[in-house]
């Protein structure tokens, strides 16, 4: 029982780290897109 709980906690931890990295990557990509596109001066 304890072993299964430990494995579950490990999987959830890894998933949280991966989700955080993906979000950071998407945020950085959006920031670079905003910084490198020409401003809309309409």
Chimera marker file (.cmm) of the C-alpha trace (Angstrom):
<marker_set name="trace">
<marker id="1" x="0.000" y="0.000" z="0.000" r="1" g="1" b="0" radius="0.5"/>
<marker id="2" x="2.732" y="2.445" z="0.991" r="1" g="1" b="0" radius="0.5"/>
<marker id="3" x="4.732" y="1.613" z="-2.134" r="1" g="1" b="0" radius="0.5"/>
<marker id="4" x="1.742" y="2.412" z="-4.387" r="1" g="1" b="0" radius="0.5"/>
<marker id="5" x="1.183" y="5.715" z="-2.593" r="1" g="1" b="0" radius="0.5"/>
<marker id="6" x="4.843" y="6.631" z="-2.992" r="1" g="1" b="0" radius="0.5"/>
<marker id="7" x="4.718" y="5.842" z="-6.719" r="1" g="1" b="0" radius="0.5"/>
<marker id="8" x="1.547" y="7.921" z="-7.103" r="1" g="1" b="0" radius="0.5"/>
<marker id="9" x="3.158" y="10.888" z="-5.330" r="1" g="1" b="0" radius="0.5"/>
<marker id="10" x="6.202" y="10.563" z="-7.588" r="1" g="1" b="0" radius="0.5"/>
<marker id="11" x="4.093" y="10.520" z="-10.751" r="1" g="1" b="0" radius="0.5"/>
<marker id="12" x="2.086" y="13.546" z="-9.607" r="1" g="1" b="0" radius="0.5"/>
<marker id="13" x="5.317" y="15.382" z="-8.760" r="1" g="1" b="0" radius="0.5"/>
<marker id="14" x="6.826" y="14.687" z="-12.171" r="1" g="1" b="0" radius="0.5"/>
<marker id="15" x="3.608" y="15.771" z="-13.890" r="1" g="1" b="0" radius="0.5"/>
<marker id="16" x="3.637" y="19.044" z="-11.932" r="1" g="1" b="0" radius="0.5"/>
<marker id="17" x="7.245" y="19.768" z="-12.925" r="1" g="1" b="0" radius="0.5"/>
<marker id="18" x="6.520" y="19.020" z="-16.591" r="1" g="1" b="0" radius="0.5"/>
<marker id="19" x="3.409" y="21.216" z="-16.567" r="1" g="1" b="0" radius="0.5"/>
<marker id="20" x="5.400" y="24.063" z="-14.983" r="1" g="1" b="0" radius="0.5"/>
<marker id="21" x="8.130" y="23.788" z="-17.644" r="1" g="1" b="0" radius="0.5"/>
<marker id="22" x="5.559" y="23.765" z="-20.466" r="1" g="1" b="0" radius="0.5"/>
<marker id="23" x="3.808" y="26.834" z="-19.050" r="1" g="1" b="0" radius="0.5"/>
<marker id="24" x="7.125" y="28.677" z="-18.673" r="1" g="1" b="0" radius="0.5"/>
<marker id="25" x="8.060" y="27.790" z="-22.245" r="1" g="1" b="0" radius="0.5"/>
<marker id="26" x="4.721" y="29.023" z="-23.582" r="1" g="1" b="0" radius="0.5"/>
<marker id="27" x="4.966" y="32.241" z="-21.561" r="1" g="1" b="0" radius="0.5"/>
<marker id="28" x="8.477" y="32.907" z="-22.870" r="1" g="1" b="0" radius="0.5"/>
<marker id="29" x="7.418" y="32.204" z="-26.455" r="1" g="1" b="0" radius="0.5"/>
<marker id="30" x="4.505" y="34.636" z="-26.103" r="1" g="1" b="0" radius="0.5"/>
<marker id="31" x="6.792" y="37.285" z="-24.648" r="1" g="1" b="0" radius="0.5"/>
<marker id="32" x="9.294" y="36.925" z="-27.501" r="1" g="1" b="0" radius="0.5"/>
<marker id="33" x="6.476" y="37.072" z="-30.036" r="1" g="1" b="0" radius="0.5"/>
<marker id="34" x="5.197" y="40.288" z="-28.494" r="1" g="1" b="0" radius="0.5"/>
<marker id="35" x="8.700" y="41.787" z="-28.347" r="1" g="1" b="0" radius="0.5"/>
<marker id="36" x="9.630" y="40.938" z="-31.931" r="1" g="1" b="0" radius="0.5"/>
<marker id="37" x="6.449" y="41.768" z="-33.838" r="1" g="1" b="0" radius="0.5"/>
<marker id="38" x="5.845" y="45.201" z="-35.253" r="1" g="1" b="0" radius="0.5"/>
<marker id="39" x="3.459" y="47.319" z="-33.227" r="1" g="1" b="0" radius="0.5"/>
<marker id="40" x="-0.050" y="47.779" z="-34.562" r="1" g="1" b="0" radius="0.5"/>
<marker id="41" x="-0.272" y="51.550" z="-35.092" r="1" g="1" b="0" radius="0.5"/>
<marker id="42" x="-3.776" y="51.708" z="-36.516" r="1" g="1" b="0" radius="0.5"/>
<link id1="1" id2="2" r="1" g="1" b="0" radius="0.2"/>
<link id1="2" id2="3" r="1" g="1" b="0" radius="0.2"/>
<link id1="3" id2="4" r="1" g="1" b="0" radius="0.2"/>
<link id1="4" id2="5" r="1" g="1" b="0" radius="0.2"/>
<link id1="5" id2="6" r="1" g="1" b="0" radius="0.2"/>
<link id1="6" id2="7" r="1" g="1" b="0" radius="0.2"/>
<link id1="7" id2="8" r="1" g="1" b="0" radius="0.2"/>
<link id1="8" id2="9" r="1" g="1" b="0" radius="0.2"/>
<link id1="9" id2="10" r="1" g="1" b="0" radius="0.2"/>
<link id1="10" id2="11" r="1" g="1" b="0" radius="0.2"/>
<link id1="11" id2="12" r="1" g="1" b="0" radius="0.2"/>
<link id1="12" id2="13" r="1" g="1" b="0" radius="0.2"/>
<link id1="13" id2="14" r="1" g="1" b="0" radius="0.2"/>
<link id1="14" id2="15" r="1" g="1" b="0" radius="0.2"/>
<link id1="15" id2="16" r="1" g="1" b="0" radius="0.2"/>
<link id1="16" id2="17" r="1" g="1" b="0" radius="0.2"/>
<link id1="17" id2="18" r="1" g="1" b="0" radius="0.2"/>
<link id1="18" id2="19" r="1" g="1" b="0" radius="0.2"/>
<link id1="19" id2="20" r="1" g="1" b="0" radius="0.2"/>
<link id1="20" id2="21" r="1" g="1" b="0" radius="0.2"/>
<link id1="21" id2="22" r="1" g="1" b="0" radius="0.2"/>
<link id1="22" id2="23" r="1" g="1" b="0" radius="0.2"/>
<link id1="23" id2="24" r="1" g="1" b="0" radius="0.2"/>
<link id1="24" id2="25" r="1" g="1" b="0" radius="0.2"/>
<link id1="25" id2="26" r="1" g="1" b="0" radius="0.2"/>
<link id1="26" id2="27" r="1" g="1" b="0" radius="0.2"/>
<link id1="27" id2="28" r="1" g="1" b="0" radius="0.2"/>
<link id1="28" id2="29" r="1" g="1" b="0" radius="0.2"/>
<link id1="29" id2="30" r="1" g="1" b="0" radius="0.2"/>
<link id1="30" id2="31" r="1" g="1" b="0" radius="0.2"/>
<link id1="31" id2="32" r="1" g="1" b="0" radius="0.2"/>
<link id1="32" id2="33" r="1" g="1" b="0" radius="0.2"/>
<link id1="33" id2="34" r="1" g="1" b="0" radius="0.2"/>
<link id1="34" id2="35" r="1" g="1" b="0" radius="0.2"/>
<link id1="35" id2="36" r="1" g="1" b="0" radius="0.2"/>
<link id1="36" id2="37" r="1" g="1" b="0" radius="0.2"/>
<link id1="37" id2="38" r="1" g="1" b="0" radius="0.2"/>
<link id1="38" id2="39" r="1" g="1" b="0" radius="0.2"/>
<link id1="39" id2="40" r="1" g="1" b="0" radius="0.2"/>
<link id1="40" id2="41" r="1" g="1" b="0" radius="0.2"/>
<link id1="41" id2="42" r="1" g="1" b="0" radius="0.2"/>
</marker_set>
